[in-house]
Amino acid sequence: MSLTDTPSLTDIPFQTMDGETKTLADYDGKALLIVNVASRCGLAPQYATLERLQQEYGARGLQVLAFPSNQFLQELGSNEAIKQFCSMTYGVTFPVFDRVRVNGRREHPLYTELKKATDASGKAGRVTWNFEKFLVTPGGEVHRFRPHTEPDDPAVIAAIEGAVPA
């Protein structure tokens, strides 16, 4: 999928944990790895791998963006608790934003657009679980990786390598 299909993707506002409004346009020129996260999920150890990717590829133009969601009833109750968990447990340095809904009537518009992208098997639609990953390239392509695909899976690394300068 390409941003030309959804020109508004970069302009959709979302909130930081401190209430500041941001958009993907604030990260212009970067490859964005957007992940819906949950602190009490069995996949939460992926935070460590996401942080490793941020450290390894950040200088080359990758930015991990985490969006906590309690959609699957596995996120902590407050932004402060989430922030503390991410920092103390996994040493997260990438931005973790305000909680969002990723599916349903009140889903965040960013996820409405991201979910139009297809995964490796050609399926679009609902986010199936926590830690679903979307890589938005600087050129506007959106690559989708399902929750059980590790952030350092060869397919994810290949997409990142293709999206950031050598």
C-alpha positions as CSV (number, residue, x, y, z in Angstrom):
1,M,0.0,0.0,0.0
2,S,1.2,3.5,-0.7
3,L,0.6,6.9,1.0
4,T,-0.6,8.1,-2.3
5,D,-3.6,5.8,-1.7
6,T,-4.2,7.6,1.6
7,P,-2.8,11.1,1.4
8,S,-4.2,12.0,4.8
9,L,-2.2,9.3,6.7
10,T,0.6,11.7,7.5
11,D,-1.8,14.4,8.7
12,I,-3.9,12.3,11.1
13,P,-3.4,13.8,14.6
14,F,-2.6,11.6,17.7
15,Q,-1.6,12.5,21.2
16,T,1.6,12.1,23.2
17,M,1.2,10.8,26.8
18,D,1.6,14.5,27.8
19,G,-1.3,15.7,25.6
20,E,0.8,17.2,22.8
21,T,-0.7,16.7,19.3
22,K,1.6,15.0,16.7
23,T,1.2,13.6,13.2
24,L,3.4,11.2,11.2
25,A,4.4,14.3,9.2
26,D,6.5,15.3,12.3
27,Y,8.7,12.3,11.4
28,D,9.1,13.3,7.7
29,G,11.9,11.5,5.9
30,K,12.0,8.6,8.4
31,A,11.0,5.0,8.1
32,L,8.3,4.6,10.8
33,L,7.8,1.3,12.6
34,I,4.3,1.7,14.2
35,V,3.4,-0.9,16.8
36,N,0.3,-1.3,19.0
37,V,1.7,-2.4,22.4
38,A,0.4,-3.7,25.7
39,S,2.4,-4.1,28.9
40,R,0.8,-7.2,30.2
41,C,0.8,-9.1,26.9
42,G,2.8,-12.3,26.5
43,L,4.4,-10.6,23.5
44,A,5.7,-7.6,25.6
45,P,9.3,-8.9,25.4
46,Q,9.1,-7.6,21.8
47,Y,9.7,-4.2,23.4
48,A,13.4,-5.2,23.9
49,T,13.7,-6.1,20.3
50,L,12.0,-2.9,19.2
51,E,14.4,-0.9,21.3
52,R,17.4,-2.8,19.8
53,L,16.1,-1.9,16.3
54,Q,15.7,1.8,17.4
55,Q,19.3,1.8,18.6
56,E,20.7,0.0,15.6
57,Y,18.7,1.8,12.8
58,G,17.8,5.1,14.4
59,A,20.8,7.0,13.1
60,R,20.0,5.7,9.6
61,G,16.4,7.0,9.7
62,L,14.2,4.4,11.5
63,Q,11.8,5.7,14.2
64,V,9.8,3.2,16.3
65,L,6.4,4.6,17.4
66,A,4.5,2.7,20.0
67,F,0.7,3.1,20.6
68,P,-0.5,1.4,23.7
69,S,-3.9,-0.2,23.4
70,N,-6.2,-1.9,25.9
71,Q,-8.2,-3.3,23.1
72,F,-7.2,-6.8,24.1
73,L,-7.5,-6.1,27.8
74,Q,-3.7,-6.3,28.5
75,E,-2.6,-2.7,29.0
76,L,-1.9,-0.9,32.3
77,G,-4.5,1.6,33.5
78,S,-2.6,4.9,33.1
79,N,-0.1,6.6,30.9
80,E,2.2,7.0,33.9
81,A,2.1,3.3,34.7
82,I,2.8,2.5,31.0
83,K,5.6,5.0,30.8
84,Q,7.2,3.6,33.9
85,F,6.8,0.0,32.7
86,C,8.4,0.7,29.3
87,S,11.3,2.6,30.9
88,M,12.1,0.4,33.9
89,T,11.4,-3.0,32.3
90,Y,12.8,-2.5,28.8
91,G,14.7,0.7,28.7
92,V,12.5,2.1,26.0
93,T,13.8,5.4,24.4
94,F,11.4,5.6,21.4
95,P,8.1,7.5,21.8
96,V,5.2,5.8,23.5
97,F,2.0,7.7,22.8
98,D,-1.4,8.0,24.4
99,R,-3.6,4.9,24.4
100,V,-5.6,4.2,21.2
101,R,-8.3,1.8,20.0
102,V,-7.1,-0.2,17.0
103,N,-10.4,-1.8,16.0
104,G,-14.1,-1.1,16.1
105,R,-16.4,1.9,16.0
106,R,-14.1,4.1,18.1
107,E,-10.8,3.0,16.5
108,H,-8.2,5.7,16.0
109,P,-8.2,7.1,12.4
110,L,-4.5,6.3,12.1
111,Y,-5.3,2.6,12.5
112,T,-8.3,2.9,10.2
113,E,-5.8,3.9,7.5
114,L,-2.9,1.6,8.5
115,K,-5.3,-1.5,8.5
116,K,-5.8,-1.0,4.7
117,A,-2.3,-2.4,4.2
118,T,-2.0,-6.2,3.6
119,D,0.2,-8.6,5.4
120,A,2.5,-11.2,3.7
121,S,-0.5,-13.4,2.9
122,G,-2.4,-10.6,1.3
123,K,-4.8,-10.0,4.2
124,A,-5.8,-6.5,5.4
125,G,-8.4,-5.6,8.0
126,R,-8.5,-5.9,11.8
127,V,-5.5,-5.8,14.0
128,T,-5.5,-9.4,15.4
129,W,-3.5,-8.8,18.6
130,N,-1.0,-6.6,20.4
131,F,2.3,-6.0,18.7
132,E,1.1,-5.8,15.1
133,K,3.7,-3.9,13.2
134,F,3.3,-1.4,10.3
135,L,6.4,0.0,8.6
136,V,5.7,3.2,6.8
137,T,8.6,4.0,4.4
138,P,9.7,7.6,3.6
139,G,8.3,6.9,0.1
140,G,4.9,6.1,1.5
141,E,4.7,2.4,1.3
142,V,3.1,0.5,4.2
143,H,4.4,-3.0,5.1
144,R,2.3,-5.0,7.6
145,F,3.6,-7.6,10.0
146,R,1.4,-9.6,12.3
147,P,1.9,-9.8,16.1
148,H,3.8,-13.1,16.2
149,T,6.3,-11.9,13.6
150,E,9.2,-10.8,15.7
151,P,10.5,-7.2,15.1
152,D,13.9,-8.7,14.0
153,D,12.4,-11.3,11.7
154,P,14.3,-11.4,8.4
155,A,11.2,-10.0,6.5
156,V,11.0,-7.0,8.9
157,I,14.7,-6.4,8.7
158,A,14.6,-6.6,4.9
159,A,11.8,-4.0,4.8
160,I,13.7,-1.7,7.2
161,E,16.9,-2.1,5.2
162,G,15.0,-1.2,2.0
163,A,13.5,1.9,3.7
164,V,16.6,3.5,5.3
165,P,19.8,4.7,3.6
166,A,22.8,2.4,3.7
